Amino acid sequence: MTELPTTIRYGELIARSTAPIDAHIPGSDQRQTFAIIGGLSGSADQQAPIASPHGFSLRAAGQPPRVRNALHAHRTEQVLFVLSGRWRFFWGLHGDAGDVILERGDILKVPTGLFRGFENVGEDDAMIMEVLGGGDAGGDVIWAPQVIEDAKAHGLVLGENGRLYDSKNGESLPDGVKPVSPLTGDDLKAFADLSPMQVVGQGVRRYNDMAALARTRACKVIGETGIIRDAPGFEVDLLTRSSAKEAMHEHDRPSVLIPVFGHWRVNWPGGSEVIGPGDTMSVPSDLPHNALPSMPGEAALYHIIATDDAAEPSPR
């Protein structure tokens, strides 16, 4: 039997606000995380609704205005794009090495070995999407030293097994599991701050610019030939109304479609489905399909697919 696409609707996402270590730290405790593909570090109960391996993990983060997440890094490269609202992304050991404002459709590739955080600076609740290379395990989070200390003050302990334990709920580290210690000395030196030119110049691309490049064919945003030339273990393309094609195509591995503007009808032999902003569709391998705008107006979607490249530390 032919495997059909799987769609996770925006309104069906299930939040686990207790997943990250900063979930109970004032200033971050109103944020919500949603696993879509792959899991969330520090959360054993956060099961992704799309269980099949894709070669990367995908999640969403929702935050009210003026709420930020705590400074952290990943061992694989992270790509974030704004689904709604206005966001300030900041980085550095203390979050003061630089920052940039991004809006709907804009994208940011964050290198490994860099502490980063983000804050909703708009007037309404907003959401961003996050893609992490390195399989489906969730990106392996490294928290800035002060975050671990702040978490301890609020009863949270992160075990070396990657699980989070809340002493206020009667949880404690199992026998044989040690707590994660804050980075110090040479280990901390490996997380050097980067300049705005390095982060913004190399990693930020604006939606309007990408849409202009996608006039006749999809804009290769991240990839070997992309406007961000990198190989984080996956590629990202932006498809617009003018670059959408009726001819069906297929891939030798699963791909993911996420609209940021407009509604799109995804067609395959014997079926079709309409997806809109915030929805995520996983298209199985070897299934012929196309994606076409289903209504008038602006239309754009991100297409994500794994590559054979190993997810390795970013070059410095």
C-alpha positions as CSV (number, residue, x, y, z in Angstrom):
1,M,0.0,0.0,0.0
2,T,1.3,3.4,-1.0
3,E,2.3,5.6,2.0
4,L,0.4,8.9,2.0
5,P,1.5,12.4,3.3
6,T,1.1,13.1,7.0
7,T,-0.2,16.5,8.0
8,I,0.1,18.1,11.5
9,R,-2.2,21.1,11.7
10,Y,-1.2,24.3,13.5
11,G,-4.2,24.0,15.8
12,E,-3.3,20.4,16.7
13,L,0.1,21.0,18.0
14,I,0.5,19.9,21.6
15,A,2.7,22.0,23.8
16,R,5.1,20.8,26.5
17,S,6.0,23.9,28.5
18,T,8.0,21.7,31.0
19,A,10.4,20.4,28.3
20,P,13.3,22.9,28.4
21,I,15.4,23.5,31.5
22,D,14.4,27.2,31.5
23,A,10.6,26.4,31.6
24,H,10.4,27.5,35.3
25,I,12.8,30.4,35.1
26,P,11.1,33.8,35.3
27,G,11.2,35.5,31.9
28,S,11.1,32.2,30.1
29,D,8.4,30.3,31.9
30,Q,5.6,31.3,29.5
31,R,7.2,29.9,26.4
32,Q,5.9,26.7,24.8
33,T,7.7,24.1,22.7
34,F,6.1,21.7,20.2
35,A,8.0,18.7,18.9
36,I,6.9,17.9,15.3
37,I,9.7,15.6,14.0
38,G,12.2,14.2,16.5
39,G,12.1,14.8,20.3
40,L,13.0,17.6,22.7
41,S,16.1,17.5,24.8
42,G,15.3,17.2,28.5
43,S,11.8,15.9,27.9
44,A,11.1,12.2,28.0
45,D,7.3,12.6,27.6
46,Q,7.5,14.9,24.5
47,Q,6.7,12.5,21.6
48,A,6.7,14.0,18.1
49,P,3.5,13.4,16.1
50,I,5.6,12.5,13.0
51,A,7.5,9.4,14.1
52,S,9.2,8.4,10.9
53,P,12.9,9.3,10.6
54,H,13.6,12.4,8.4
55,G,17.3,13.0,9.0
56,F,16.6,16.1,11.0
57,S,14.4,17.3,13.8
58,L,11.6,19.9,13.5
59,R,10.0,21.8,16.3
60,A,8.1,25.0,16.9
61,A,8.4,27.6,19.7
62,G,5.5,29.9,20.7
63,Q,6.0,32.8,23.1
64,P,3.9,35.8,24.3
65,P,5.3,39.3,23.9
66,R,8.4,40.1,25.9
67,V,9.1,36.5,26.7
68,R,12.5,35.1,25.8
69,N,14.2,31.7,26.0
70,A,17.4,31.2,27.8
71,L,20.9,31.2,26.2
72,H,21.9,27.8,24.8
73,A,23.9,26.2,22.0
74,H,23.5,23.1,19.9
75,R,26.0,20.5,18.7
76,T,24.5,20.6,15.2
77,E,23.5,23.7,13.2
78,Q,20.1,25.2,13.8
79,V,17.9,27.0,11.3
80,L,15.1,29.2,12.5
81,F,12.4,30.9,10.4
82,V,9.7,33.2,11.6
83,L,6.2,31.9,11.2
84,S,4.5,34.9,12.8
85,G,5.3,38.0,14.7
86,R,8.5,40.0,15.2
87,W,11.5,38.4,17.0
88,R,14.8,39.6,18.4
89,F,17.6,37.0,18.1
90,F,20.6,37.6,20.4
91,W,23.8,35.7,21.0
92,G,27.0,35.5,23.0
93,L,27.9,34.0,26.5
94,H,25.8,36.8,28.1
95,G,23.6,37.6,25.2
96,D,25.3,40.8,24.4
97,A,27.6,40.0,21.5
98,G,24.9,41.0,18.9
99,D,21.3,40.9,18.0
100,V,19.0,41.1,14.9
101,I,15.3,41.6,14.4
102,L,13.5,39.2,12.1
103,E,9.9,39.1,10.8
104,R,7.6,36.7,9.1
105,G,9.3,34.5,6.6
106,D,12.8,35.6,7.4
107,I,15.3,32.9,8.1
108,L,18.5,32.5,10.3
109,K,21.1,29.8,10.3
110,V,22.9,29.6,13.6
111,P,26.3,27.9,13.8
112,T,27.3,25.4,16.4
113,G,29.4,26.5,19.4
114,L,27.4,29.8,19.8
115,F,25.1,30.6,22.7
116,R,21.9,32.1,21.4
117,G,18.4,33.0,22.5
118,F,15.3,34.7,21.1
119,E,12.6,37.0,22.3
120,N,9.2,37.9,21.0
121,V,9.3,41.7,20.6
122,G,6.0,42.0,18.8
123,E,2.6,42.9,20.2
124,D,0.9,39.5,19.9
125,D,1.7,35.8,20.6
126,A,4.1,34.6,17.9
127,M,5.8,31.4,16.7
128,I,9.0,30.4,15.1
129,M,10.0,27.1,13.5
130,E,13.3,25.3,14.2
131,V,15.2,22.7,12.2
132,L,18.2,20.9,13.6
133,G,20.6,18.6,11.8
134,G,22.0,15.4,13.1
135,G,19.1,13.0,12.8
136,D,16.0,13.1,14.8
137,A,17.3,13.3,18.4
138,G,16.6,16.9,19.1
139,G,19.9,18.7,18.6
140,D,21.7,18.1,22.0
141,V,21.3,21.3,23.9
142,I,24.2,22.9,25.8
143,W,23.0,25.6,28.3
144,A,25.0,28.7,29.2
145,P,26.5,28.3,32.7
146,Q,24.3,30.9,34.3
147,V,21.1,29.1,33.0
148,I,22.0,25.9,34.8
149,E,22.6,27.9,38.0
150,D,19.3,29.8,37.6
151,A,17.5,26.5,37.0
152,K,18.9,25.0,40.2
153,A,17.6,27.9,42.2
154,H,14.1,27.0,40.8
155,G,14.4,23.3,41.6
156,L,15.4,22.0,38.2
157,V,18.3,19.6,37.6
158,L,19.5,18.4,34.2
159,G,21.0,14.9,34.3
160,E,23.9,13.7,32.2
161,N,21.3,11.3,30.6
162,G,19.7,14.4,29.0
163,R,16.6,14.2,31.2
164,L,15.2,17.1,33.3
165,Y,14.2,16.5,36.9
166,D,11.9,18.9,38.8
167,S,12.5,18.6,42.6
168,K,9.3,20.6,43.2
169,N,7.4,17.7,41.7
170,G,9.3,15.2,43.9
171,E,11.7,14.1,41.1
172,S,15.3,13.3,41.8
173,L,18.3,12.1,39.9
174,P,18.3,8.2,39.6
175,D,21.2,6.3,41.1
176,G,24.2,6.5,38.8
177,V,23.1,9.6,37.0
178,K,25.1,12.8,37.7
179,P,23.9,16.3,37.2
180,V,25.2,18.3,34.3
181,S,27.9,20.8,35.5
182,P,28.1,24.3,34.1
183,L,30.8,24.7,31.5
184,T,34.1,26.2,32.7
185,G,37.7,26.8,31.6
186,D,38.7,25.5,28.3
187,D,35.3,23.9,27.7
188,L,33.7,27.3,27.9
189,K,36.4,28.8,25.6
190,A,35.1,26.6,22.8
191,F,31.9,28.7,22.7
192,A,33.5,31.9,21.4
193,D,31.3,34.9,20.6
194,L,30.8,35.8,17.0
195,S,30.5,39.3,15.4
196,P,27.3,40.6,13.9
197,M,29.0,40.3,10.5
198,Q,29.6,36.6,11.1
199,V,26.1,35.8,12.3
200,V,23.9,38.2,10.3
201,G,26.0,38.5,7.2
202,Q,26.5,34.7,6.9
203,G,23.3,33.5,8.4
204,V,20.3,35.9,7.9
205,R,18.2,36.0,4.7
206,R,15.1,38.2,4.4
207,Y,11.8,36.9,3.1
208,N,11.4,39.7,0.5
209,D,14.8,39.0,-1.0
210,M,14.2,35.3,-1.1
211,A,10.8,35.7,-2.7
212,A,12.4,37.9,-5.4
213,L,14.9,35.2,-6.2
214,A,12.1,32.6,-6.4
215,R,10.4,34.3,-9.3
216,T,10.8,31.5,-11.8
217,R,12.1,28.6,-9.7
218,A,12.3,27.8,-6.0
219,C,15.0,29.7,-4.2
220,K,17.7,27.4,-2.7
221,V,18.1,29.1,0.7
222,I,20.4,26.6,2.4
223,G,22.5,24.1,0.6
224,E,25.6,23.5,-1.4
225,T,24.4,26.0,-4.1
226,G,22.2,28.0,-1.8
227,I,22.3,31.7,-0.9
228,I,23.5,30.4,2.4
229,R,26.2,27.9,1.3
230,D,26.4,25.3,3.9
231,A,25.7,21.6,4.4
232,P,24.0,21.2,7.8
233,G,22.6,17.8,6.9
234,F,19.5,19.2,5.2
235,E,18.5,21.7,2.5
236,V,15.9,24.4,2.7
237,D,14.1,25.9,-0.4
238,L,11.5,28.7,-0.6
239,L,8.7,28.1,-3.1
240,T,6.4,30.9,-4.2
241,R,3.3,31.3,-6.3
242,S,5.4,32.3,-9.4
243,S,7.9,29.4,-9.0
244,A,5.3,26.6,-8.2
245,K,5.1,24.0,-11.0
246,E,2.2,21.7,-12.0
247,A,4.5,18.9,-13.0
248,M,4.8,16.3,-10.2
249,H,8.1,15.2,-8.8
250,E,9.3,12.8,-6.1
251,H,12.3,12.4,-3.7
252,D,14.2,9.4,-2.6
253,R,13.6,10.4,1.1
254,P,10.9,12.1,3.1
255,S,10.4,15.9,2.6
256,V,8.6,18.5,4.6
257,L,6.4,21.4,3.4
258,I,5.6,24.3,5.7
259,P,3.6,27.3,4.3
260,V,4.4,30.8,5.6
261,F,2.0,32.7,3.4
262,G,-1.2,31.6,1.8
263,H,-2.8,28.2,1.4
264,W,-1.4,25.5,-0.7
265,R,-2.9,22.4,-2.3
266,V,-0.6,19.4,-2.3
267,N,-1.6,16.9,-5.0
268,W,-0.5,13.3,-5.4
269,P,-1.9,10.4,-7.5
270,G,-5.3,9.7,-6.1
271,G,-5.4,12.5,-3.5
272,S,-4.8,16.0,-2.4
273,E,-4.8,18.2,0.7
274,V,-4.8,21.9,1.5
275,I,-2.3,23.2,4.1
276,G,-1.9,26.7,5.5
277,P,0.6,28.7,7.6
278,G,1.7,26.8,10.6
279,D,0.7,23.4,9.2
280,T,3.4,20.8,8.6
281,M,3.2,18.2,5.9
282,S,5.6,15.3,5.6
283,V,5.6,13.8,2.1
284,P,6.9,10.2,2.0
285,S,9.7,9.1,-0.2
286,D,9.0,8.1,-3.8
287,L,5.5,9.7,-3.9
288,P,4.9,11.9,-6.9
289,H,3.4,15.2,-5.8
290,N,3.2,18.9,-6.5
291,A,2.3,22.0,-4.4
292,L,0.2,24.8,-5.8
293,P,-1.4,27.9,-4.2
294,S,-5.1,27.2,-3.6
295,M,-6.3,30.8,-3.2
296,P,-5.4,34.2,-4.5
297,G,-2.9,36.4,-2.8
298,E,0.7,36.0,-1.5
299,A,1.8,32.4,-1.2
300,A,5.1,31.0,-0.1
301,L,6.2,27.8,1.6
302,Y,9.4,26.3,2.9
303,H,10.6,22.9,1.6
304,I,13.0,20.9,3.8
305,I,14.8,17.7,2.9
306,A,17.7,15.8,4.4
307,T,21.0,15.3,2.5
308,D,23.8,12.8,2.8
309,D,26.0,15.4,4.4
310,A,27.1,14.7,8.0
311,A,25.9,17.3,10.5
312,E,29.3,18.6,11.7
313,P,30.5,21.5,13.8
314,S,30.5,24.8,12.0
315,P,33.8,26.1,10.6
316,R,35.3,29.1,12.4
